Amino acid sequence: MSKIAIIGATGRAGSQLLEEALRRGHSVTAIARNASKLGERAGVVTKDVDINNAQALKDAVAGHDVVLSAVHFSTQPASAIIEPVKKAGVKRLLFVGGAGSLLLPGDSRVIDSPGFPDEYRAEASAGCVYLDTLRTEKDLDWSFLSPSAEFVEGERTGKFRLGTDHLLIGTEGKSWITFADFAIAMLDEVEQPKHSRQRFTVGY
């Protein structure tokens, strides 16, 4: 059993990470601006933290084995997460990544493809910066798990594929993963690390 801190635990991805961690018997600290709205649950400690408050975030993650970040990239720089985690003495930091920085068959990025939705561009661009920042990080044991193009609600099947830097596309031409199956892939990495200081991806 590990002590896991989840930043952004009330969001769609973060809440599934919380459920998967509890399913596996881990001890979880749920961190969000309004984490207390999750109520009291066995195995969960909630901490209401504004992640732009570096000292509060450092205090909240201190003493954990691993930190999972499921926050939106465009709301704060990567340093707002990385530095408090490092100062807290936590060595492992795993990010819910984005699909925009993944590569297409011709090795161009998804975000640079024709028709990439404008409404997702700011978040995807910020996600690319996060990944670039992590790739220069020397102290943390980090991982960045990018979902497929469509990151959606749906069932927990436990049946998916892993990749590295290229977008995974199914036989029917669709690139997608549910939050629940994404959470399985993330907790697998927590328990049996195979992508230290790497980006990887998950899809059907």
C-alpha positions in Angstrom: 0.0 0.0 0.0 1.2 3.5 -0.9 0.4 6.9 0.4 -0.8 8.8 -2.7 -1.7 12.5 -3.0 -4.0 13.4 -5.9 -4.0 17.1 -6.9 -7.2 17.9 -8.7 -9.0 15.0 -7.1 -12.5 16.4 -7.7 -12.2 16.6 -11.5 -13.3 13.9 -14.0 -9.8 12.3 -14.3 -8.9 13.0 -10.7 -12.0 11.4 -9.3 -11.4 8.2 -11.2 -7.8 8.1 -10.0 -9.2 8.4 -6.5 -11.6 5.5 -7.1 -8.9 3.3 -8.6 -6.4 4.0 -5.8 -9.0 3.1 -3.2 -10.0 0.0 -5.1 -6.4 -1.2 -4.8 -6.1 -0.4 -1.1 -3.9 2.6 -1.2 -4.2 5.5 1.3 -5.2 8.7 -0.5 -5.0 12.4 0.2 -7.5 14.2 -2.1 -6.3 17.8 -2.8 -8.4 20.4 -4.5 -9.8 23.9 -3.9 -13.0 22.3 -2.6 -11.8 18.7 -1.8 -14.0 18.6 1.3 -17.1 18.3 -0.9 -16.0 14.7 -1.4 -17.2 14.0 2.2 -15.8 11.5 4.6 -14.6 8.2 3.1 -12.5 5.4 4.5 -9.0 5.6 3.3 -9.3 9.3 2.1 -8.1 12.5 3.7 -9.3 15.6 2.0 -7.4 18.9 2.0 -8.8 22.1 0.6 -5.8 23.8 -1.1 -5.4 26.5 -3.7 -2.6 25.0 -5.8 -1.3 28.5 -6.5 -0.4 28.6 -2.8 3.0 26.9 -2.9 3.5 26.5 0.8 0.0 25.0 1.3 0.6 22.6 -1.5 4.0 21.6 -0.2 2.5 20.9 3.2 -0.4 18.9 1.7 1.8 16.5 -0.3 4.6 16.1 2.3 5.0 12.5 3.5 3.5 10.8 0.5 5.1 8.2 -1.6 3.8 9.6 -4.9 1.9 12.6 -6.1 -0.6 12.4 -9.0 -1.5 15.7 -10.7 -4.8 15.9 -12.6 -5.0 19.7 -12.9 -5.6 21.8 -16.0 -2.3 23.0 -17.5 -3.5 26.4 -18.6 -4.3 27.6 -15.1 -0.8 27.6 -13.7 2.8 26.9 -14.9 4.4 23.5 -14.4 6.6 25.0 -11.6 3.5 25.5 -9.5 3.2 21.8 -9.1 6.8 20.6 -9.5 8.5 22.9 -7.0 6.2 22.3 -4.0 6.5 18.6 -4.6 10.3 18.7 -4.7 10.4 20.9 -1.6 8.2 18.5 0.2 10.7 15.7 -0.5 8.4 13.6 -2.6 10.4 11.9 -5.4 7.7 10.6 -7.7 5.3 12.8 -9.6 2.9 11.5 -12.2 0.8 13.8 -14.5 -2.5 13.3 -16.3 -1.1 14.5 -19.6 -2.7 15.8 -22.8 -3.1 14.3 -26.3 -2.0 17.5 -28.1 1.7 16.8 -27.8 1.4 13.2 -29.1 2.7 12.5 -32.6 0.8 11.5 -35.7 2.1 8.9 -38.2 4.1 11.5 -40.0 5.6 12.7 -36.7 3.8 16.0 -36.6 2.1 16.8 -33.3 -1.7 16.4 -32.9 -2.0 20.0 -31.9 -0.5 21.1 -35.2 -2.9 19.0 -37.3 -5.4 20.7 -39.6 -8.7 21.1 -37.9 -7.5 20.9 -34.3 -10.3 22.5 -32.2 -9.6 26.1 -31.3 -11.4 25.6 -27.9 -8.8 23.1 -26.8 -5.7 24.9 -28.2 -4.8 26.9 -25.1 -4.9 23.9 -22.8 -3.1 21.6 -25.3 -0.4 24.2 -25.8 0.1 24.5 -22.1 0.3 20.7 -21.8 3.1 20.7 -24.4 5.0 23.2 -22.3 4.5 21.0 -19.2 6.0 18.1 -21.0 8.9 20.1 -22.3 9.5 21.3 -18.7 9.5 17.8 -17.3 12.0 16.6 -19.9 14.5 19.0 -18.4 13.7 17.9 -14.8 16.7 16.2 -13.1 15.5 15.5 -9.6 12.0 14.1 -9.8 11.1 10.6 -11.0 8.3 11.8 -13.2 5.9 10.3 -15.7 3.4 12.0 -18.0 0.5 9.8 -19.2 -1.3 11.2 -22.2 -4.8 10.0 -23.0 -6.0 9.3 -26.5 -7.7 12.1 -28.6 -11.1 11.5 -27.0 -11.0 11.3 -23.2 -14.5 10.4 -22.1 -16.8 9.0 -19.4 -17.4 5.3 -19.8 -17.0 1.9 -18.4 -13.9 0.4 -16.7 -12.9 -2.5 -18.9 -9.3 -3.1 -18.1 -8.6 -3.7 -21.8 -6.4 -1.1 -23.5 -3.1 -0.6 -25.2 -0.1 1.4 -24.0 2.2 3.5 -26.3 4.9 6.0 -26.0 4.9 9.2 -28.1 2.5 8.4 -30.9 -1.3 8.7 -30.8 -3.0 5.4 -30.5 -5.7 4.8 -33.0 -8.0 1.8 -32.9 -8.9 -0.4 -35.9 -12.1 1.5 -36.5 -10.1 4.8 -36.8 -11.1 6.1 -33.4 -8.6 7.3 -30.8 -10.2 7.2 -27.3 -10.0 6.1 -23.7 -12.3 6.3 -20.7 -11.4 8.1 -17.5 -11.8 4.8 -15.7 -9.4 2.8 -17.9 -7.0 5.7 -17.9 -7.0 5.5 -14.1 -6.1 1.8 -14.3 -3.1 2.6 -16.5 -1.9 5.3 -14.1 -2.2 3.2 -11.0 -0.4 0.4 -12.8 2.5 2.8 -13.3 2.3 3.8 -9.6 2.6 0.2 -8.5 5.0 -1.1 -11.2 6.9 1.8 -12.7 7.9 1.2 -16.3 8.0 4.8 -17.7 10.3 6.6 -15.4 11.1 10.1 -16.7 9.0 9.3 -19.8 5.8 10.3 -21.5 3.5 7.4 -22.4 0.0 7.0 -23.7 -3.0 4.8 -23.3 -5.9 4.0 -25.7 -8.0 1.3 -27.2 
